[in-house]
Amino acid sequence: MFAYIELKLAWELHRASPESLGAEERRKLHAAALRQQDMEAIILSSPEAAAAIVTGAAEDRRFREIRARYEDDARFAADLARIGLDVAGLQAAVARDLRLEAVLERIEGAVPPVSDLDAEIFYRLHSARFSAPERRTLRHILLTFADADEKARVRSDIESLRTAATDAGAFADLALRHSQCPTALEGGLLGTLPRGQLFPELDPVAFSLREGEVSSPVASPMGWHLLRCDRIHPAGPRPFEEVREKILGHLDGGRRKQAVKDWLRERQAARQAA
């Protein structure tokens, strides 16, 4: 079973078989497998493991997932033989894995859900984590060109569009009718972006615009652009509602991990006292 644990960890950590790893990776893998073996023994000796239910459908699905990692039956059989398993042995190992997972899911499932109040308290106590750099809501119009002659002609065309882009609605309509970028379907909307997300030729121009201002034509590897700044979002804390779900997920994951650690520690202490 230890060889199977090594095989399982090698796939989870490296997406590779143990024998394909370097010497140092193999050493670390072996140490991790020893720790995993001890932890699994503690879990499987618990009352919760005795009550865990694993369905045949779940076993079949997991077995097929493992089999799908191999190109053919010969390689699959060779890898099983290398770790001292046959198909029946692998199926037993899979059932054991699923029992382990069922126990851990049961422990995690007993953790009370994180409330919005918990999330907001965390937000207030760690506000520095949720600061955002300056961002801009930007639109653009793109006209492409194939050569130097066309580049000059297209610049004249985009200059004409700039003259007609008198407000946000006019710019969006011009983008829809003329822009050669998929964003044309959304009125040229690029989104709300921090620095560094655009072509190097465009980024400094975009972040020099005032709200409602349209740039002069700017060339990039894609073609000629007009940029419009719809809104400037100053640097500062992101609103709680914007980060609420992320905080809830973070706190929930932390509580579940801690619950498993506490449970394992209690089981280990009980095992040593027995």
Residue, then its C-alpha position, 0 to 999 in steps of 0.5 A: m500500500f505504501a507504493y500506491i500512496e507514493l504513486k498517488l502523491a506523485w500524481e497529485l504533486h507532480r502529475a508524473s510517476p515516481e520513477s520519472l522524478g529526480a533524486e531530490e524530488r523522490r526523497k521529498l516524495h518518500a517523506a511525504a508518503l510516510r506522513q500520509q501513511d501515518m495520517e491515513a492509518i489514524i483516519l481509518s482507525s476512527p469510528e467515523a471511518a467505520a460509519a463512512i459509506v462509499t458507493g460502487a459508482a464512486e469507486d468505478r468513476r475514480f478507477r476510470e480516472i486513474r486508468a485514463r492517465y495511461e496510454d494503453d493497457a500494457r503501461f497500466a498493467a506494468d505500473l500496477a505490477r511495479i508497485g505490487l498491485d493488480v486490478a483488484g488491488l487497485q480497486a481496493a486501494v481506490a475504495r480505501d481512498l474514497r473512505l478516507e475522503a468521506v471521513l474528511e468531508r464529514i469532519e469538514g461538513a460539521v464546521p459552522p458556515v461563515s457568516d457575513l458578519d465574520a467576513e466583514i470583521f475580517y475585512r475591517l481587521h485586514s483592510a490593507r489586504f484589500s487595497a487596489p491600485e488605480r484602475r481605469t474603465l476604458r474603451h477603444i476603437l481599433l483599425t488594422f493595417a497591412d503595410a506602411d501605405e495602408k498605415a498612413r491611410v488608416r490613421s487618417d480614417i481613425e482621426s475622422l472617427r476621433t472627431a466624431a466621438t463627441d461623448a460616450g454614446a457616440f464613441a460606443d456607436l463608432a466602435l460598434r460600426h467601425s472597430q476591428c476588435p471583438t470588443a466592438l460588440e460591447g461598444g469597444l469596452l476593454g473593462t476596468l483595468p490596472r496598469g500593465q494590462l495593455f500593450p506597452e504603447l497603449d498603457p501610458v496613454a490610457f493612464s494619462l487620460r482624464e475621465g471622458e477624454v479620447s486619446s489621439p491615435v496610438a499605434s500598436p502591433m495590432g493597428w491604430h487605436l483610439l482610447r477613451c477613459d470612461r471612469i477613473h477608479p482611484a487607488g484605495p480599499r476595494p468595497f466589502e461587497e466586491v471582496r465578500e465572496k472571496i473572504l467567505g471562501h478564504l475563511d471557510g477553507g481555513r476553518r475546514k482545514q483547522a477542523v481536520k487538523d484538530w480532529l487528527r490531533e485528537r485522534q492521534a492523542a487517543r491512539q497514543a493513550a490507548 
